[in-house]
Amino acid sequence: MAIKKTALLLAALSLSGGYVAHAAPAKPNIVLIFIDDMGYADIGPFGNTTLRTPHLDRMAQEGRRFTSFYATSVCTMSRACMMTGCYNTRLSLPGVLTPESPIGLNPDEVIMPEVMKPHGYATACIGKWHLGDKPEFMPNRQGFDFYFGLPYSNNMVSRKPTAVRKGLPPLPLYRNETVIETEPDQSLLTKRYTEEAIQFIREHKDGPFFLYLPHSMIHEPLAASADFKGKSAEGLLGDAIEEIDWSVGQIMATLKELKLDENTLVIFTSDNGPDLHPAPPFRGLKATCFEGGLRVPCIMRWPGKIPAGTSCDQITGNIDMLPTFAKLVGQPLDPKRILDGRDVSTLLFDKNPAPVRDSYVHYSGGQSQLIAYRRGEWKLFLSSPGDSSLDTYNPYKYRPKQTDVYLKQREGAGPGLFNLATDPGETTDVAAKHPEIVKQLLEEAKQYDAEIAKNKRPCGGTPPDMKPLAKGKN
């Protein structure tokens, strides 16, 4: 696919800190492994002591853990943030797209594979896409040379008797732009994605290549192949996680066999927090703006470049990946077009890196309302923290399962303030003790939100129940 006419761009918004120049190593291969609904404590490197994740344990021992790495509260918005370096609100995309939605990621946006392609990268997306399933929004039209996977979540199928799924088409499995199966055996998805990923690496071993591997697991309905089903200490959830770990091991072994280790950056992370199981030490689940719904495991490994066995607690997130990749491959970024992400390459390579950003904003998954704002150790909920569940915008009336923790309201009205350094579980609201901090953070959050509203860009297609957005570029 031809490179989009729009230039790549990057703007340093004052609320998130400036950019730090860094001499990047030679252009690497990049493998980005993106898990669905994996919580902070689901794997050994982030505190799980019951599941066997030896390959991820080794990846952490040979790389760097990022312990304050943020995603967003639900699926589509997280993928949009990561692919574009922009908050989904800036892109006019909702938190969750459903099958046959008339909207999707605007083809005018420049996303990760298009950052790579001017530098000779082969690009592949293998797994769950979920940025629009109309042909113009699918991966092959958005810069990927190869696509194999599902266009949306694996639970969005017609056989499920819920409002969102009733009457939908059978779940399609694509190879490039062709549906090769419907209702594929979900117990084989992780294995099939892994096989396709390894084949892509072998075919492009002379590089460079960019492999985006967004697994469908561990989104419900959970599934695992016969080699893993019934083998873990945490039921089917654990089986699926242990198979994901196996997949990581297969990728790593292939890179080592082909002598690509020292020129390949591998990143492992998740799109949001867990669905209906805890994320200790944090409060909250998927679809909330508590830390448990937003802070996700992240490991980066690049032997000889990233210091082995290290951790970084600086604030960063998947929104920073596109500008960081652009830095690594040497792609200039045009400052005339606003991005929200930051080049965080110094956080990868420096032994004791200085902060690149000191703030992060968190939007809800429905109407994309600004729910929470973090700066440094402080996190402010603009209203009751319980308001962070999915809100009312979604013309398809889709809402994920809700539990008490999703909807529990803080007693009283007004902002809630937490100190994440002393209270990472967000158990004690200290807004009344620090009114000056509440006031300052509230001003900053509203300024950021106003800037995004002023410079919002249109999604692809025409949102239902809304006036058509103006075409063109802002």
Secondary structure as UniProt FT lines:
FT   HELIX           14..16
FT   STRAND          29..35
FT   TURN            40..41
FT   HELIX           44..46
FT   HELIX           54..62
FT   STRAND          64..66
FT   TURN            67..68
FT   STRAND          69..70
FT   HELIX           75..84
FT   TURN            88..92
FT   TURN            99..100
FT   TURN            107..108
FT   HELIX           112..116
FT   HELIX           117..119
FT   STRAND          122..126
FT   HELIX           135..137
FT   HELIX           139..141
FT   TURN            142..143
FT   STRAND          146..149
FT   TURN            154..155
FT   TURN            158..159
FT   TURN            163..167
FT   STRAND          172..175
FT   TURN            176..177
FT   STRAND          178..182
FT   HELIX           186..188
FT   HELIX           189..203
FT   TURN            204..206
FT   STRAND          209..214
FT   TURN            217..218
FT   TURN            226..230
FT   HELIX           235..257
FT   TURN            258..259
FT   HELIX           261..263
FT   STRAND          264..270
FT   TURN            280..281
FT   TURN            286..287
FT   HELIX           291..294
FT   STRAND          298..301
FT   TURN            303..305
FT   TURN            308..309
FT   STRAND          310..312
FT   STRAND          316..317
FT   HELIX           318..320
FT   HELIX           321..329
FT   TURN            335..336
FT   HELIX           345..349
FT   STRAND          359..363
FT   STRAND          370..375
FT   TURN            376..377
FT   STRAND          378..381
FT   HELIX           385..388
FT   TURN            395..396
FT   HELIX           404..407
FT   STRAND          416..419
FT   TURN            420..422
FT   TURN            424..425
FT   HELIX           431..433
FT   HELIX           435..454
FT   TURN            464..465
//
